[in-house]
Amino acid sequence: MTVNTSNFYNWQDATRVDAARFRKASPNLLAIKDYVMKRWGGSNLGLYGVRPIRGGEAMSSHSYGAAWDWRYASRREGQAAIRWLVKHSEELGIQAIHDYYGGTIWRSTRQAPDKGGWKPQPENPNTGMGQAWAKWLHIETTKSDWGNAKRVEDRLI
């Protein structure tokens, strides 16, 4: 699969126009949430909420409804979902996945074969990165797919 890296958007660089436009949960992430929770269960930890990033001052991608946090029931299910999300990231408009338990972040812009899109992160008990209790994923949509409300099953045909 060839991933289109030109769709990556750093939500921390969002403009005031973006803040006015993206004032609710992304229809794209709502569709992904429905599919993922139906397939793997787990808990919805939140999608839209105006707040700064964990441990920082910049506005979180959640402030634009552009990120969904999902707590998986078991690490095995979480890893299965990660593989599936990365495999279908282009069709789903996913640009980033933060694996807090695993202490890594995947980005669509890092698709070199030697890196596989993943970059290890420093352990941080304040944010949960790399912590055994932090069994959740942070999944971000691209700006171009933010409003895509098409069912996931229909995108993968």
N, C-alpha and C positions, 0 to 999 in steps of 0.2 A: 504494500500500500504506500502510495506517495501522499505525504501530508502537506497541505497548503499552509505554509508558515506565515504567509502574508496576512492572514486573518487575526494573528495574535494582537490583542489590545491590552495595554497595561492600564487596568482600571484605576490604579492610584494616580494616573495622569489625566483622569476624566475632567471634563470641563463643566462649567455651570449649566451649559445646554444639556449635557449628558445627565446631570443631576435632576434637571427638570423632566427630561424625556424618560429616564429609567427609574420611575418611582414606585415600582411594584416588583414582584417576583417574576423572573424571566419565564415566559411560556415554554421556552426550550427546556429550561431546567425543571419545570413542573412536569413536562412529559418524561424526561429522564428519571426524575424522582419516582413517578408512578411506575415506570417499568422496573427500575432497580429494586424498589421495595416489594413489588409483586414477585419478582424472581428470587431475591435473596433475603427478604425480610429486613430486619434491623429497625432503626429509629430515625425519624426526621429530626435533626438538631437545628434546623432553621435555614431559611433562604434569604428573605428580605429583612433587613434591619439596618438603620442608619447608625454607623459606629466607626471608630478608627480600627485599623488593623491590630491584631493581637501584638501587644508589646511595642506599639508605635503610635504615630500621630496622623499618618496619611489615612484617608478614608478607605475603608475596607471595600472589596468588590461586592460584599453583601449590601452595601449602601446603595448599590445600583441594581439589586436583584440579580446579580451576575454570578453568584456563587451559592452552592448548596452544600451543607455539611450533613453527612450521613454516618451514623454509628452502625457498624455491622455487628451481627450477632456473634460471629466467630471469625478468627483471623483467616481461616480457610475460605470462608465466604467472601471476606474482604479482598483477599488475593485473587479469587476467581473474578470478582467484579472489576478489580483493577485491570486484569488482563483483557477482559471484554471491553471495558471503557476505552482503553488505549487502542485496541484493535479497531474499534468503530469510531474513534475520535473525530475523524473527518466528517462522516455522515451525521454525527451527533453534534457537531459544532463545539467540541470540548477542546479547550486550549491549555488547561492545567489541571493537575490532580496533586493534592498535597496528602501524602500518606503519613499522618502524624505518628502512628505506632512504628512504622518502618523508618522514620526519620529521613524521608526523601521527598523530592518534588519532581514531578514529570511536567515538561512543557513541550508543546508542539514545535517550538522553535529549536529544540535540541534533538534532532532526529539523526544525527551522525550514527552510523552503525556501531561504532565503538562505545557510544554513550547510551544509546537506546532511549534518549529523552529524559533520563533520570539523573538527578544531582543530589548527593547526600547533603544533609543539613546538620548544623551543629545541634547537639542535644540542648533542650531548653525546657526546664520544668515549669517555667512561667507560661509558655505558649502550648506546651504539651508535645512539642516536636521531639521524637525519639523516646517517648515515655511509654512504659508498658500499659498504663491506664488509658492512654489516648487512642482508643480503638475507633477512629473515625477517619473519613476522607473528606476533603474539601475539593469540590469539583466546580471548575469555572467554565462558563460559556464564552465563546467569541462574541464580539460586538455584532458582527454580521449575522449570527444565528440567534441572537438574544430573543427575538420575537417569533422564532419558528415554533409553532404550536402543533406541528404534524406529529402524530403518534410515532413512537420509536419503531414499532413493528412495521409500519408503512415505509419508514426510511431505509430499512435493511433488506427490502425485497430485491 
